[in-house]
Amino acid sequence: GAVVSQHPSWVICKSGTSVKIECRSLDFQATTMFWYRQFPKQSLMLMATSNEGSKATYEQGVEKDKFLINHASLTLSTLTVTSAHPEDSSFYICSARSYYHEQYFGPGTRLTVT
Amino acid sequence: AQSVTQLGSHVSVSEGALVLLRCNYSSSVPPYLFWYVQYPNQGLQLLLKYTTGATLVKGINGFEAEFKKSETSFHLTKPSAHMSDAAEYFCAVSSSNDYKLSFGAGTTVTVRA
């Protein structure tokens, strides 16, 4: 089956620094990738949609200057959390949509900002 | 716009008993409906999905769900629970317009020996 990877799986950073999270579709080309945020014991909230070669579309309330998304190729999207603060600590999950419209999820990245 | 309501944030069943997780949706266009399972500190795994066609959908691990348009429901069932079914379950809806998923709040399933 289709596999989506995320790197790193867990990252701890200091307040004020930036963190980059990678999302890769390993065995298929993703026309669209999605980034979600999940707080403990809560559901997934869509942050943004990214299409290869174009600017990401952010959901209402998501700061695009804080959460920078780059979809450089059909297999790679990155989320950069800029000037991270403790309130940005969360579980970030990406998904990738194939040409057949199936959406596959990555294993998630746990970000802790100290 | 689409939305999903999962009734019951926590379901506890005995091993071997029926698992029933309830999901109701709201959608202004024909919906695509999904059930996902999430184990601790992991991503989501697709259990099953409904797009078009047969309204009774069979998925992995013995789960199935039935799309009932008149009731706007997509309840998930499994005849006999196994200990390995203990996890978080999410119902989600999207449309063919943009494929963006809207998730329900999730239901935690615990299985008693």
Interface residues (C-beta under 8 A of the other chain):
Chain A: V4 Q6 T32 F34 Q42 S43 L44 M45 L46 T49 F91 I93 S95 R97 H101 E102 Q103 Y104 F105 G106 P107 G108 R110
Chain B: Y36 N41 Q42 G43 L44 Q45 L46 F90 D98 Y99 K100 L101 S102 F103 G104 A105 G106
